[in-house]
Amino acid sequence: MEKNKNIGIETIRRKETVFEQFAFSIAKNLGSVWSLLAHTLFFVGIFSLYWLGSSTEQILLILTTVVSLEAIYMSIFIQMTVNRHSEGLSAVQEDIEDIQEDVEEISEDIEDIQEDVKEIGEDVDEISEDIEDISEELDEDEDDKKHHDATNMKLEKIEETLHRLLADIEGLKK
């Protein structure tokens, strides 16, 4: 498939023979101002043969023969050019199809990435909720710890008070 991507007009031109290059240059120049000028001069020259003593029949026979031969060759040159352009368009069409396939693959990849991003977003939301839950539990644990510490302090005060009372009771017993 990669090899087909590199086929194009440049590749087709490299395959041209010298004759094909000559034919394509003629076909290219057929529609130029120089071609119009050359044909006009040719027709003036052919009809001026009448004043040089040629008969009208000879002039028309030469003109008809030359114009017929020129039309045959021009149609061949033009058809060669059309064929070459068709090959080039075919190569371009293949490139376009390859590009379309690549675009479709990229679109599918983008859809997959979007789904992954959506899943990651959902995971982040879940993690955020988990963090909030853990934070709340830690806050509750801290509250419990503070409460426990406060209870321990009260118990220690009660214990101290009990020790003093026991000591006082012992003192009273004596």
Protein Blocks (a to p, Z undefined) as FASTA:
>chain_A
ZZmmmgcfklmmmmpcfklmmmmmmmmmmmpmklmmmmmmmmmmmmmmmmnopafklmmm
mmmmmmmmmmmmmmmmmmmmmmmmmmmmmmmmmmmmmmmmmmmmmmmmmmmmmmmmmmmm
mmmmmmmmmmmmmmmmmmmmmmmmmmmmmmmmmmmmmmmmmmmmmmmmmmmmZZ
